[in-house]
Amino acid sequence: MTSATAQNYQPELDPRELRRAFGSYVTGITIITTWGDDGSPRGMTANSFTSVSLDPPLLLVCVGKSASSYPAFRKATVFGVNLLHEGQKDISSLFASKVTDKFAGVGHGPVHTGAPILKDCLTWFDCTVHERIDAGDHMILIGRIHAFETRPAMPLGFYSGRYMSVDPTLRQGGSPSHTMLVGYLIEHEGKVLLREDGEGRLMLPVARHRRAGAVLQLDDSRTLALRPEETFLYSVFDVGEREPGYIIYRTRLAASGEAETQLPPGYRFFGPLDLPWDRLPLTEIRGMLRRYLAERREGRFSVYIDSSDGGRLAMIDGSSRPWRAPDFVAESIAETEGTPTS
Ligand SMILES: Cc1cc2nc3c(=O)[nH]c(=O)nc-3n(C[C@H](O)[C@H](O)[C@H](O)COP(=O)(O)O)c2cc1C
């Protein structure tokens, strides 16, 4: 092939294949937001977000010219980029749709530039328009970041046209080879909550990670209200080389009365006498439940950590109390961070 031929060569690119190839790049999901001419908020789902520069602080998104909110972004002086967390698939679908009032049930408000910023998201960036670049069927919108906030939650991922979860064990140097499951031993009126795995086995409710606070997110997006003041670490153990490890917390349901009728399908409370031990597949979980029932009778609980000699129990005496850093700790933190102590 001569160089002249190469320059003139116009490959027939199949747009569907190209879209598929673009889709093999893993992204998060954002909702980009601005104001329309009529003063109403406009927004759309966009995964074309890219960080651009730290100094000055710049980011970009690509806005399709066929989007009905394109004219708003074409004229915008300010806009927001809101990165979604893993519980926000519905928001992504809503803002990817042509629904006229996408913001009706979605909390938003101005923060710094006046752009509409979503109240609930993983991270938001509040921007003024730095530059607009025409790029084929899209416009590259470069924003200068004036304010941003991020909170500890897992992002909503997108790959090959589908939403995906991001494996938390790969974060912050965590070992990708060993997942820890966070399980909950939840007591309510002397009974313990278990969930069916769909194959007749019973397991403890698990969470992808422990969120501080009083609400446990169950796997079908329902939640259980817990008592944070009665939530304690109870057991940490490995099951096998290739199995996940377990971190188990013990806690109690906050609700009383009709709590049992509000459980998601597959969840049920079992009293000490009707616990179906043969349906609990893990020896470690059976042992832990026996210890729990014995300790509950006594009203004194321990924390178990497994070890090569069969494990260790540390007794916890007394009830919990709020933690406040002693003055010398607070002072040394303030010194390190350069903030005044009073
Ligand atoms: C996961 C996902 C990512 C998207 N990313 C973009 C994007 O980066 N740019 C874009 O213009 N449209 C993107 N879209 C499509 C728009 O969200 C969609 O066209 C939407 O209907 C536009 O809303 P509007 O017509 O009300 O403005 C994406 C859609 C999805 C589901």
PDBQT file of the ligand as one rigid body, heavy atoms in Angstrom, charges set to zero:
ROOT
HETATM    1  C1  LIG A 401     -25.043   5.000  30.181  1.00  0.00    +0.000 C 
HETATM    2  C2  LIG A 401     -25.377   6.126  29.252  1.00  0.00    +0.000 A 
HETATM    3  C3  LIG A 401     -24.424   7.049  28.898  1.00  0.00    +0.000 A 
HETATM    4  C4  LIG A 401     -24.700   8.089  28.037  1.00  0.00    +0.000 A 
HETATM    5  N1  LIG A 401     -23.741   8.992  27.737  1.00  0.00    +0.000 NA
HETATM    6  C5  LIG A 401     -24.013  10.028  26.915  1.00  0.00    +0.000 A 
HETATM    7  C6  LIG A 401     -23.020  11.022  26.653  1.00  0.00    +0.000 A 
HETATM    8  O1  LIG A 401     -21.911  10.984  27.149  1.00  0.00    +0.000 OA
HETATM    9  N2  LIG A 401     -23.362  12.042  25.822  1.00  0.00    +0.000 N 
HETATM   10  C7  LIG A 401     -24.595  12.131  25.265  1.00  0.00    +0.000 A 
HETATM   11  O2  LIG A 401     -24.853  13.085  24.535  1.00  0.00    +0.000 OA
HETATM   12  N3  LIG A 401     -25.562  11.199  25.501  1.00  0.00    +0.000 NA
HETATM   13  C8  LIG A 401     -25.298  10.160  26.326  1.00  0.00    +0.000 A 
HETATM   14  N4  LIG A 401     -26.271   9.246  26.609  1.00  0.00    +0.000 N 
HETATM   15  C9  LIG A 401     -27.582   9.363  25.972  1.00  0.00    +0.000 C 
HETATM   16  C10 LIG A 401     -28.451  10.428  26.624  1.00  0.00    +0.000 C 
HETATM   17  O3  LIG A 401     -28.532  10.254  28.022  1.00  0.00    +0.000 OA
HETATM   18  C11 LIG A 401     -29.863  10.336  26.029  1.00  0.00    +0.000 C 
HETATM   19  O4  LIG A 401     -29.765  10.627  24.668  1.00  0.00    +0.000 OA
HETATM   20  C12 LIG A 401     -30.895  11.232  26.675  1.00  0.00    +0.000 C 
HETATM   21  O5  LIG A 401     -32.156  10.904  26.153  1.00  0.00    +0.000 OA
HETATM   22  C13 LIG A 401     -30.670  12.670  26.432  1.00  0.00    +0.000 C 
HETATM   23  O6  LIG A 401     -31.695  13.355  27.125  1.00  0.00    +0.000 OA
HETATM   24  P1  LIG A 401     -32.460  14.595  26.481  1.00  0.00    +0.000 P 
HETATM   25  O7  LIG A 401     -32.820  14.226  25.074  1.00  0.00    +0.000 OA
HETATM   26  O8  LIG A 401     -33.616  14.837  27.375  1.00  0.00    +0.000 OA
HETATM   27  O9  LIG A 401     -31.462  15.722  26.517  1.00  0.00    +0.000 OA
HETATM   28  C14 LIG A 401     -26.002   8.202  27.484  1.00  0.00    +0.000 A 
HETATM   29  C15 LIG A 401     -26.985   7.271  27.844  1.00  0.00    +0.000 A 
HETATM   30  C16 LIG A 401     -26.676   6.255  28.722  1.00  0.00    +0.000 A 
HETATM   31  C17 LIG A 401     -27.745   5.273  29.126  1.00  0.00    +0.000 C 
ENDROOT
TORSDOF 0
